[in-house]
Amino acid sequence: MVRYGTCIAKQVFGSNGGVFTRDVYSINEWDYNGNANVQNIGGTSGPDGFNYVVDAITKAIELGAPYTKSIITIILKSGF
């Protein structure tokens, strides 16, 4: 039998079964964070946005994955 990974129980956000919400930013400016390593970009504030939408999607999945209910909004900015 082949097994992969481990199962982890999802967390309930807050004490009343609330929903985890967060904004993730993606900016349309190549060289704003062009020299930053994508692993070091938080993406949760406008000036710290990701250069590529696919990186913002990846971060959204990482942020929401631990919870039973989550809403992650990806905000597309035109640059700063």
C-alpha positions as CSV (number, residue, x, y, z in Angstrom):
1,M,0.0,0.0,0.0
2,V,1.3,3.4,-0.9
3,R,0.8,6.4,1.4
4,Y,1.4,10.1,0.9
5,G,1.6,12.9,3.5
6,T,-0.5,13.1,6.6
7,C,-4.0,14.2,7.4
8,I,-4.3,17.3,9.5
9,A,-7.6,18.4,11.1
10,K,-8.7,21.8,10.0
11,Q,-8.9,24.6,12.6
12,V,-12.1,26.6,13.3
13,F,-11.2,30.3,13.3
14,G,-12.3,32.0,16.4
15,S,-14.3,30.6,19.3
16,N,-17.7,30.7,17.5
17,G,-16.9,28.9,14.3
18,G,-16.2,32.1,12.4
19,V,-14.7,32.6,9.0
20,F,-11.0,33.5,8.5
21,T,-10.8,36.5,6.1
22,R,-7.7,38.1,4.6
23,D,-6.7,40.3,1.7
24,V,-3.8,39.4,-0.6
25,Y,-2.4,42.0,-3.0
26,S,-1.0,41.7,-6.5
27,I,0.5,44.8,-8.1
28,N,1.0,45.4,-11.8
29,E,4.5,46.8,-11.6
30,W,7.3,44.5,-12.7
31,D,10.2,46.1,-10.9
32,Y,8.4,47.2,-7.6
33,N,9.2,43.9,-5.9
34,G,11.2,42.5,-8.9
35,N,14.3,42.0,-6.9
36,A,12.5,40.4,-3.9
37,N,12.4,36.7,-3.4
38,V,8.8,35.6,-3.7
39,Q,9.2,33.6,-0.4
40,N,9.9,36.9,1.4
41,I,6.9,38.8,0.1
42,G,4.0,38.8,2.5
43,G,1.4,40.0,0.0
44,T,-1.0,41.2,2.7
45,S,-0.4,44.9,2.3
46,G,-0.5,47.0,-0.8
47,P,3.2,48.0,-1.0
48,D,4.1,44.3,-0.3
49,G,2.1,42.9,-3.1
50,F,3.0,40.0,-5.4
51,N,4.2,40.8,-8.9
52,Y,2.3,37.8,-10.3
53,V,-1.3,36.8,-9.7
54,V,-0.3,33.1,-9.6
55,D,1.9,33.9,-6.6
56,A,-1.0,35.7,-4.9
57,I,-3.2,32.6,-5.6
58,T,-0.6,30.4,-4.0
59,K,-0.4,32.6,-0.9
60,A,-4.2,32.6,-0.7
61,I,-4.3,28.8,-0.7
62,E,-1.6,28.7,2.0
63,L,-3.4,31.2,4.2
64,G,-6.8,29.6,3.9
65,A,-5.8,25.9,4.0
66,P,-5.6,25.5,7.8
67,Y,-9.2,26.6,8.4
68,T,-12.6,25.0,7.9
69,K,-14.0,28.3,6.4
70,S,-12.0,31.0,4.8
71,I,-12.5,33.9,2.4
72,I,-9.3,35.3,0.8
73,T,-9.8,38.3,-1.5
74,I,-7.0,38.9,-4.1
75,I,-6.9,42.7,-4.7
76,L,-5.3,43.7,-8.1
77,K,-3.5,47.0,-7.8
78,S,-2.1,49.1,-10.6
79,G,1.1,49.9,-8.8
80,F,2.3,52.4,-6.2
